[in-house]
Amino acid sequence: MGEIDGGSTPTAPAPLGRYAHQDAHPETPAQLHTVRLLNMPIALFLRTRDHHDDLIREFTLMAIQSQNSEAPHMSERLSDLVETLGRRYGASAGRADAVRDAAIERGDASVDLTYEVPSSIAADLIRLTELIDAADEFCRTEQLLTLPRTPEMVAFAHWYNEQFLNQFKGLPPTPWAGPLE
């Protein structure tokens, strides 16, 4: 499959969307890094995105409910997740990515994407991975209504974020080698 450009200009939507650091200053083209996601599985991406949206919706509702003095007590760890994912990042954010969306519309099994992004998002990627992994534990122990991610969804999310982190370090892209479904 040939490479498809998923956002090659500094004004293209960032792959972190709502998780991009709010205080970051716009980077000049010289400060941007090219990150390639090769063989990104469309169906698995969609399942992972839907799960993420369900989880954020639940955290957002919990954040709203926590403002009520009669709300049930949450553990400190769960409360931190609700605060960070539900209140801070709960607002919807556009995830426009025309190349990816065109591949979805065509029914492609996978797509190669290229992003131009600042390496300053590395800390946000690490934090997001930690938060979502912690949320999975609450899902597994049934402290949340959302089901935990499947092993394939966890592997995909880690691969996705690691591609950015590794390529910021100068390592070559590693194509997704897991299941496409």
FIRO-369082 format. One line per field, with one value per residue (C-alpha): residue number from 0; x, y, z. Coordinates in nm, 4 decimals. Layout:
FIRO-369082
k = c(NUM / ...)
c1 = c(X / ...)
c2 = c(Y / ...)
c3 = c(Z / ...)
end
This chain:
FIRO-369082
k = c(0 / 1 / 2 / 3 / 4 / 5 / 6 / 7 / 8 / 9 / 10 / 11 / 12 / 13 / 14 / 15 / 16 / 17 / 18 / 19 / 20 / 21 / 22 / 23 / 24 / 25 / 26 / 27 / 28 / 29 / 30 / 31 / 32 / 33 / 34 / 35 / 36 / 37 / 38 / 39 / 40 / 41 / 42 / 43 / 44 / 45 / 46 / 47 / 48 / 49 / 50 / 51 / 52 / 53 / 54 / 55 / 56 / 57 / 58 / 59 / 60 / 61 / 62 / 63 / 64 / 65 / 66 / 67 / 68 / 69 / 70 / 71 / 72 / 73 / 74 / 75 / 76 / 77 / 78 / 79 / 80 / 81 / 82 / 83 / 84 / 85 / 86 / 87 / 88 / 89 / 90 / 91 / 92 / 93 / 94 / 95 / 96 / 97 / 98 / 99 / 100 / 101 / 102 / 103 / 104 / 105 / 106 / 107 / 108 / 109 / 110 / 111 / 112 / 113 / 114 / 115 / 116 / 117 / 118 / 119 / 120 / 121 / 122 / 123 / 124 / 125 / 126 / 127 / 128 / 129 / 130 / 131 / 132 / 133 / 134 / 135 / 136 / 137 / 138 / 139 / 140 / 141 / 142 / 143 / 144 / 145 / 146 / 147 / 148 / 149 / 150 / 151 / 152 / 153 / 154 / 155 / 156 / 157 / 158 / 159 / 160 / 161 / 162 / 163 / 164 / 165 / 166 / 167 / 168 / 169 / 170 / 171 / 172 / 173 / 174 / 175 / 176 / 177 / 178 / 179 / 180)
c1 = c(0.0000 / 0.1342 / 0.1870 / -0.0989 / -0.0388 / -0.2546 / -0.1782 / 0.1435 / 0.1006 / 0.1459 / -0.2204 / -0.3412 / -0.5266 / -0.2943 / -0.3344 / -0.3719 / -0.6795 / -0.8156 / -0.5075 / -0.2603 / -0.0982 / -0.3075 / -0.0063 / 0.2017 / 0.3191 / 0.2751 / 0.5860 / 0.7619 / 0.8034 / 1.1657 / 1.0431 / 0.8022 / 0.8756 / 0.7419 / 0.5664 / 0.4442 / 0.1806 / 0.2143 / -0.0581 / -0.2858 / -0.5840 / -0.9049 / -1.1553 / -0.9407 / -0.8892 / -1.2673 / -1.3348 / -1.0656 / -1.1967 / -1.5539 / -1.4371 / -1.2383 / -1.5419 / -1.7566 / -1.4981 / -1.4666 / -1.8459 / -1.8639 / -1.5871 / -1.7567 / -2.0841 / -1.8965 / -1.7224 / -2.0581 / -2.2070 / -1.9084 / -2.0110 / -2.3207 / -2.2576 / -2.4620 / -2.2495 / -2.0984 / -1.7374 / -1.4717 / -1.1228 / -0.8529 / -0.7146 / -1.0564 / -1.1276 / -0.8029 / -0.9041 / -1.2504 / -1.0962 / -0.8402 / -1.0344 / -1.3890 / -1.3591 / -1.0423 / -1.0772 / -1.4486 / -1.5462 / -1.5767 / -1.3041 / -1.2953 / -1.0785 / -1.0820 / -0.8339 / -0.9393 / -0.7091 / -0.8060 / -1.1728 / -1.1530 / -0.9973 / -1.2822 / -1.5395 / -1.3775 / -1.3809 / -1.0021 / -0.8627 / -0.5609 / -0.4028 / -0.0609 / -0.0688 / 0.1904 / 0.1755 / 0.3920 / 0.3864 / 0.5933 / 0.7906 / 0.6458 / 0.3439 / 0.5598 / 0.4735 / 0.1024 / 0.1262 / 0.2949 / 0.0383 / -0.2546 / -0.1240 / -0.0905 / -0.4412 / -0.6162 / -0.4257 / -0.5332 / -0.8933 / -0.8783 / -0.8102 / -1.1257 / -1.3181 / -1.1828 / -1.2780 / -1.6278 / -1.5933 / -1.6994 / -1.9806 / -1.7529 / -1.6001 / -1.2195 / -1.0390 / -0.9665 / -0.6012 / -0.5962 / -0.7240 / -0.4571 / -0.1841 / -0.3078 / -0.3227 / 0.0286 / 0.1621 / -0.0009 / 0.1496 / 0.4862 / 0.5174 / 0.5212 / 0.7570 / 0.9997 / 1.0052 / 1.0709 / 1.3878 / 1.4850 / 1.3783 / 1.2130 / 0.8383 / 0.7223 / 0.4180 / 0.1243 / 0.1709 / -0.1319 / -0.4828 / -0.6668 / -1.0098)
c2 = c(0.0000 / 0.3435 / 0.6128 / 0.8528 / 1.1916 / 1.2224 / 1.5813 / 1.7203 / 2.0845 / 2.2474 / 2.3505 / 1.9899 / 1.8458 / 1.6908 / 1.3184 / 1.3934 / 1.6113 / 1.7203 / 1.5798 / 1.8192 / 2.0287 / 2.3417 / 2.5663 / 2.4561 / 2.7303 / 2.6795 / 2.5177 / 2.6416 / 2.3920 / 2.3353 / 2.2166 / 1.9598 / 1.5884 / 1.3593 / 1.0586 / 0.7769 / 0.5266 / 0.2322 / -0.0265 / 0.1380 / -0.0977 / 0.0928 / -0.1411 / -0.1702 / 0.2066 / 0.2593 / 0.0090 / 0.1690 / 0.5184 / 0.4146 / 0.2565 / 0.5687 / 0.7880 / 0.5653 / 0.5880 / 0.9666 / 1.0007 / 0.7980 / 1.0044 / 1.3262 / 1.2175 / 1.1175 / 1.4559 / 1.6329 / 1.4092 / 1.4612 / 1.8262 / 1.7052 / 1.6819 / 1.3593 / 1.1834 / 0.8515 / 0.8645 / 0.7609 / 0.6348 / 0.8989 / 0.7229 / 0.7043 / 1.0626 / 1.1734 / 0.9939 / 1.1496 / 1.4934 / 1.4545 / 1.2605 / 1.3653 / 1.7285 / 1.8451 / 1.6489 / 1.5703 / 1.8322 / 1.6892 / 1.7718 / 1.7421 / 1.4686 / 1.5646 / 1.3624 / 1.3652 / 1.0876 / 0.8489 / 0.9349 / 0.8756 / 0.5324 / 0.4546 / 0.5629 / 0.3463 / 0.0468 / 0.0034 / -0.2499 / -0.0302 / 0.2991 / 0.4630 / 0.8083 / 1.0807 / 1.3536 / 1.6574 / 1.7109 / 1.8797 / 1.6514 / 1.8585 / 1.6241 / 1.3384 / 1.4083 / 1.4223 / 1.0869 / 0.9253 / 1.0703 / 0.9676 / 0.6097 / 0.5960 / 0.7365 / 0.5038 / 0.2015 / 0.3009 / 0.3397 / -0.0156 / -0.1423 / 0.0295 / -0.1250 / -0.4732 / -0.4415 / -0.3223 / 0.0175 / 0.1632 / 0.0669 / 0.0724 / -0.2639 / -0.2903 / -0.2726 / -0.5993 / -0.7090 / -0.6082 / -0.2600 / -0.2178 / -0.3366 / -0.1005 / 0.2017 / 0.1322 / 0.0822 / 0.4086 / 0.6169 / 0.4398 / 0.5207 / 0.8897 / 0.8518 / 0.6251 / 0.8394 / 1.1501 / 0.9651 / 0.9086 / 0.5447 / 0.4253 / 0.3598 / 0.0080 / -0.1075 / -0.2460 / -0.6244 / -0.7236 / -0.8112 / -0.5721 / -0.6510)
c3 = c(0.0000 / -0.0829 / 0.1730 / 0.2234 / 0.3793 / 0.6912 / 0.7723 / 0.6373 / 0.7256 / 1.0645 / 1.0586 / 1.0195 / 1.3183 / 1.5738 / 1.6332 / 2.0059 / 1.9491 / 2.2859 / 2.4631 / 2.3058 / 2.5769 / 2.6238 / 2.6961 / 2.3989 / 2.1666 / 1.7950 / 1.6498 / 1.3409 / 1.0571 / 1.1658 / 1.5091 / 1.3682 / 1.3342 / 1.0670 / 1.2179 / 0.9958 / 1.1019 / 0.8666 / 0.8098 / 1.0693 / 1.1072 / 1.0369 / 1.2090 / 1.5213 / 1.5236 / 1.5087 / 1.7896 / 2.0055 / 1.9359 / 2.0223 / 2.3479 / 2.4325 / 2.3660 / 2.5918 / 2.8672 / 2.8392 / 2.8405 / 3.1633 / 3.3236 / 3.2149 / 3.3768 / 3.6910 / 3.6982 / 3.6744 / 3.9429 / 4.1744 / 4.2095 / 4.3948 / 4.7702 / 4.7842 / 4.5226 / 4.6310 / 4.7484 / 4.4956 / 4.5665 / 4.5251 / 4.2162 / 4.0484 / 4.1502 / 3.9811 / 3.6612 / 3.6698 / 3.7198 / 3.4421 / 3.1796 / 3.2686 / 3.3597 / 3.1889 / 2.8643 / 2.8674 / 2.6132 / 2.2673 / 2.0257 / 1.6517 / 1.5140 / 1.1526 / 0.9554 / 0.5936 / 0.4740 / 0.7518 / 0.7112 / 0.3352 / 0.4004 / 0.6415 / 0.3843 / 0.1151 / 0.3504 / 0.3495 / 0.5972 / 0.6772 / 0.5863 / 0.6039 / 0.7608 / 0.7926 / 1.0551 / 1.1151 / 1.4908 / 1.7601 / 1.9905 / 2.2766 / 2.2699 / 2.4042 / 2.7689 / 2.6800 / 2.5004 / 2.7996 / 3.0409 / 2.8208 / 2.7994 / 3.1785 / 3.2321 / 2.9895 / 3.1236 / 3.4768 / 3.3583 / 3.2223 / 3.5733 / 3.7010 / 3.4104 / 3.4900 / 3.8587 / 3.7584 / 3.9226 / 3.5889 / 3.3529 / 3.0496 / 2.9673 / 2.9623 / 2.6311 / 2.4567 / 2.4409 / 2.0719 / 2.1555 / 2.4267 / 2.1886 / 1.9174 / 2.1512 / 2.2788 / 1.9246 / 1.8115 / 2.0915 / 2.0761 / 1.7066 / 1.7932 / 2.0882 / 1.9002 / 1.5884 / 1.7988 / 1.9062 / 1.5435 / 1.5203 / 1.1974 / 1.1854 / 1.2676 / 1.0717 / 1.2673 / 1.2605 / 1.4674 / 1.3568 / 1.1275 / 1.2747)
end
